[in-house]
Structure formats: structure tokens, C-alpha cells
Amino acid sequence: MFQLAYFQMVGAGKARNQDALFDGTAVRQVRLHKTRVSEADDAVRLAVADGVSSSPAAHLASRFWLDAFVREGDAEGRFLRRLHGSFCDTLADEYFGSSSTFASAVVEADGLCRICNVGDSRVYHISAEGRWRQVSHDHTVLADLIEQGEARADTEYADMYYSLAHCLIADDEETHFKIFTDSFALQRGEAVLVCSDGLHDALPHERLEALWNASPSLLDKLEALRRAVKRVPYHDDCSAAVCLRQR
């Protein structure tokens, strides 16, 4: 059995949420949902898409990919390439260059978890002891440089290096985006969390773990994260969904 929880919150001073979230039952794109919980006995699918705010119609870009994931998404993200042309047909004429990141987790009934992402929306594997491990890959300029041996993971760099190197863009020529995939076994008491960068950009890794471990229930854990993000000045849109394996 799995326990599920999610929250969604618009960024400070913003009128519209550019994130889209799939909580396993429906696509959400609202100004505020405080943490809600549910249960599932069978396979679980979670996803987040974060519209790139510097692009036109970012909210439509994120919504397109979450609706597509619900209709025909696969755990390895093959649908992202297959439907990129349709994405361009839908948005490029009026909103050329509209862009979004994407991250998903598909958990089978036996605990096998398969994840994929494009961009800097993330997936975390959280141990039964409350340790967070990023299992997705940030497709940023810095991450590419680190992968090529031209930068160091333990060094701070200028903000420009944290910009996106790959995302989903409504442009027929932008077909060479990278898709990261991985899989792992979700054991009893462990969780997988999918989120937009509004969570991990607002709260450092140590703070995420501390808030998670200070709260007793899954609802309290996620709500503590939401409230902490809300207290950050000028916070971005933030969406998070989690699946906890109970047995």
C-alpha cells in the first residue's frame, strides 16, 4: 500500500501558476492547494512540469505535457519525443518558444520506481531514515560542464551557469533535448518525491531533510515544506507530490 500527498502554491506576487502537477488522479494548476493526502493499493504515477517563466505562455506549455503524460505517458519519457511535434503544432504559431521542464515517477505495486526528467524539475528518493537523495539529473549549463569535467560540483559559480541547457520548447528545431531516466526499488518506509524547482531552489538540501524529519506524518512533512517555501521572499511557483511505500 502507498500513501500519497501533494501541494501546489503560486509564486509570490504572481497571478497565475506556471507549474502543472499530476497527483495520481488529476492534473492540478491552481494558486493554492495546501497538502492533501490519499492512498493507493496499485501502481502510482506522479509528475510535475514547470513552465519556463521567461518564455511565452509558460502555463500552457506545462499543462500540455502533464495532460499528455496522463493520456499516454510512459515511465521512460518516450512520449516526450513522440509528442514534441504535436506540442509545437499546438503552441508555436501563437506562442513560439513556450517552454517547460518535466519530471515523473512511476511506482509499480511491487515498489519498482522508474523516473525520468528534462530540465531542472527533480525527483528525490527519501530513505526510511529521512535521507534525501536526488535521483534525477539537472539539465543545466553547470551540470553539463561538470559532466564534461570542465567544472567542479563543490564550487560556486555565477548565476548564468545554473540556467537550463535542456527543456521542452515549442520550436520544431529544438528536438535535441536530453531525457534522463533511472530506476530503483522503493522499500517499505521509503518515499519518492517529485517537485518543481520552486522547492529545491528555495530550500537547501539540509533544510529539506530537517523539515521532513521533524514532522510525524506525511501530511505534516509536506505541509512543513510548503510553509517554509512560503516564508522565502519572492519564492517561485512550487509543486510537490510524494509517494510513500507503507508495505
C-alpha positions in Angstrom: 0.0 0.0 0.0 1.1 3.6 -0.8 0.3 6.8 0.9 0.3 9.9 -1.5 0.4 13.6 -0.7 0.8 16.7 -2.8 0.7 20.5 -2.5 0.8 23.4 -5.0 1.4 27.1 -4.5 1.7 30.1 -6.8 4.8 32.2 -6.6 5.0 35.4 -4.5 3.2 38.2 -6.3 2.1 36.1 -9.3 -1.4 35.9 -10.6 -1.1 32.5 -12.3 0.7 29.3 -11.5 3.0 28.2 -14.4 3.6 24.8 -12.8 1.3 21.8 -13.6 1.1 18.8 -11.3 -0.3 15.3 -11.6 -1.1 13.9 -8.2 -2.0 10.4 -9.4 -5.7 11.3 -10.0 -5.9 14.7 -11.7 -3.8 17.5 -13.3 -3.6 20.5 -10.9 -2.7 24.1 -11.9 -4.0 26.3 -9.2 -3.0 29.2 -7.0 -3.0 27.2 -3.8 -3.7 23.6 -2.6 -2.5 23.0 0.9 -1.2 19.5 1.4 -3.7 16.7 0.7 -3.3 13.0 1.2 -4.7 9.8 -0.2 -3.9 6.1 -0.5 -3.3 3.7 -3.4 -3.1 -0.1 -3.5 -1.9 -0.3 -7.1 0.7 1.4 -9.3 1.2 5.1 -8.8 2.1 7.8 -11.3 3.2 11.3 -10.3 4.5 14.2 -12.4 5.4 17.8 -12.4 6.0 20.3 -15.3 7.4 23.7 -14.7 6.7 26.4 -17.3 9.8 28.4 -18.0 8.8 31.9 -16.9 10.9 33.7 -19.4 9.0 32.0 -22.3 5.6 33.0 -23.6 2.6 31.0 -22.4 4.6 29.0 -19.9 1.5 27.9 -18.2 0.2 26.3 -21.4 3.5 24.6 -22.1 3.5 22.9 -18.6 -0.2 22.0 -18.9 0.3 20.4 -22.4 2.9 18.0 -21.1 1.0 17.0 -17.9 -2.1 16.3 -20.0 0.0 14.3 -22.4 1.5 12.3 -19.5 -1.9 11.4 -18.2 -3.2 10.3 -21.6 -0.2 8.4 -22.9 2.9 9.0 -20.9 5.4 6.2 -20.3 7.9 5.8 -17.4 10.9 6.3 -19.7 9.7 9.5 -21.2 9.5 8.2 -24.8 6.2 10.1 -25.2 8.1 13.4 -24.8 9.9 12.9 -28.2 6.9 11.3 -29.8 4.6 14.3 -29.0 7.1 17.1 -29.4 5.7 17.8 -32.9 2.2 18.0 -31.6 3.4 20.3 -28.8 4.9 22.6 -31.5 1.7 22.4 -33.6 -0.4 23.4 -30.6 1.7 26.4 -29.3 4.4 27.5 -31.8 2.2 29.5 -34.2 0.9 31.9 -31.5 3.3 31.3 -28.6 6.6 30.4 -30.3 9.3 29.3 -27.8 6.9 28.4 -25.0 8.9 26.1 -22.7 8.6 23.7 -19.8 10.6 21.2 -17.8 9.2 17.8 -16.8 9.8 15.1 -14.2 7.9 12.0 -13.3 7.9 8.9 -11.2 6.0 5.7 -11.9 5.9 3.2 -9.0 4.7 -0.3 -9.6 2.8 -2.3 -7.0 6.0 -4.2 -6.1 7.9 -1.0 -5.4 9.8 -0.7 -8.6 10.2 3.0 -9.3 11.1 4.4 -12.7 11.8 8.1 -13.1 12.6 10.5 -15.9 13.2 14.2 -16.2 14.0 17.0 -18.7 15.3 20.3 -17.2 15.6 21.0 -13.5 12.4 19.7 -12.1 13.6 17.0 -9.7 12.9 13.6 -8.3 14.2 12.6 -4.8 14.4 9.2 -3.2 13.9 9.6 0.6 15.1 6.7 2.8 13.2 5.3 5.7 15.6 7.3 7.9 14.7 10.5 6.2 17.8 11.0 4.0 17.1 12.7 0.7 19.0 11.6 -2.5 18.4 13.4 -5.8 17.9 10.7 -8.4 17.0 12.9 -11.3 19.6 14.9 -13.3 19.5 18.7 -13.6 19.9 19.7 -17.3 21.7 23.0 -16.6 24.8 24.6 -18.1 26.7 23.8 -15.0 25.6 20.2 -14.9 26.8 19.7 -18.4 30.1 21.3 -17.6 30.6 19.1 -14.6 29.7 16.0 -16.7 32.4 17.1 -19.2 35.0 17.6 -16.5 35.1 21.4 -17.1 33.6 22.4 -13.7 33.5 21.1 -10.1 30.4 20.1 -8.2 31.8 21.6 -5.0 32.4 25.1 -6.4 30.0 28.0 -6.6 29.6 29.6 -10.0 27.9 32.7 -11.4 24.1 32.5 -11.8 24.3 32.2 -15.6 25.8 28.7 -15.2 22.6 27.5 -13.4 20.4 28.3 -16.4 18.7 25.5 -18.3 20.6 23.7 -21.0 17.7 21.4 -22.0 13.9 21.7 -21.7 10.9 21.2 -23.8 10.5 24.1 -26.3 7.7 24.8 -28.8 10.1 25.1 -31.7 10.3 22.4 -34.4 14.1 22.8 -34.5 14.5 22.2 -30.7 14.4 18.4 -30.9 17.8 17.5 -29.3 16.7 17.9 -25.6 18.1 15.3 -23.2 15.9 12.9 -21.2 17.3 11.4 -18.1 16.0 8.0 -16.8 16.7 5.8 -13.9 15.1 3.1 -11.7 15.3 1.8 -8.2 13.4 -0.3 -5.7 11.2 1.7 -3.2 11.4 -0.2 0.0 8.9 -0.2 2.9 9.1 3.2 4.7 10.8 4.9 1.7 9.3 7.7 -0.4 9.8 9.2 -3.8 9.1 12.9 -4.2 8.7 14.8 -7.5 8.9 18.6 -7.4 9.4 21.8 -9.5 12.5 24.0 -8.8 10.3 26.2 -6.6 11.0 23.7 -3.8 14.7 22.9 -4.2 15.8 26.4 -5.2 14.0 27.9 -2.1 15.3 25.4 0.5 18.8 23.9 0.7 19.2 20.2 0.9 19.9 20.2 4.7 16.8 22.2 5.3 14.6 19.8 3.2 15.8 16.9 5.3 15.4 18.7 8.6 11.8 19.8 7.9 10.9 16.3 6.7 12.4 14.6 9.7 10.9 17.0 12.3 7.3 16.1 11.3 5.5 12.9 12.3 3.0 12.3 9.4 3.3 12.5 5.6 0.8 15.4 5.6 2.8 17.3 8.3 6.1 16.7 6.4 4.9 18.1 3.2 2.9 20.9 4.7 6.1 21.9 6.7 7.9 22.1 3.3 5.2 24.3 1.8 5.1 26.7 4.7 8.8 27.0 4.7 8.8 27.9 1.0 6.0 30.4 1.5 8.2 32.3 4.1 11.0 32.7 1.5 10.8 36.2 0.0 10.0 36.2 -3.8 9.6 32.5 -3.9 8.7 30.9 -7.2 5.7 28.7 -8.1 6.1 25.4 -6.1 4.6 22.0 -6.7 5.5 18.7 -5.0 4.0 15.2 -4.9 5.2 12.2 -2.9 4.5 8.5 -2.8 5.4 6.7 0.5 5.5 2.9 0.5 3.8 1.6 3.6 4.1 -2.1 2.9 
